[in-house]
Amino acid sequence: RNWSVGLGCLLVVRLLVNYWHTCWVTAEQLSHPQIVLKGQSRTGEPVVIDDFREAYWWLRDNTRTDSRVLSWWDYGYQI
C-alpha cells in the first residue's frame, strides 16, 4: 500500500510539472504574435506565409485613412 501511495504522488507531481511546462510554452508563444508565419511544405521545404501582411498592405493602399474595418474578433486586435 505504501508504494502505491508513493507512485500516485509521483504521478501527480509529474502531471503538474507537465501542465506547468505546457502553460509556460503556450504563454511564451502567445506573447509574441507574428504576422509572418513559417511552415513546411509536404516535401519538407520551408515556406513563408505572408497573407496577413499582404492583406494589411491591401487595406492601406485601397481604403481611406478614416475607413473602418469589420473583422472577426481574433484578427481584429492586429488591425
C-alpha angles and dihedrals in degrees: 000000000000093000092051091054090048091048090048091051091048090051092050091049091049091050092049092050090049091048092049092049092049092050091048094050092046092049091050092051095046094046092065106048116185132197094204111065131194124217143154130254121227089267091054097253117141115256128194114216108205101165096120095052092046090051091050090051089050090052091048094049099040106038134062118257092246094050122125123223124210109211141167109265100251094056095038096082090062096052 
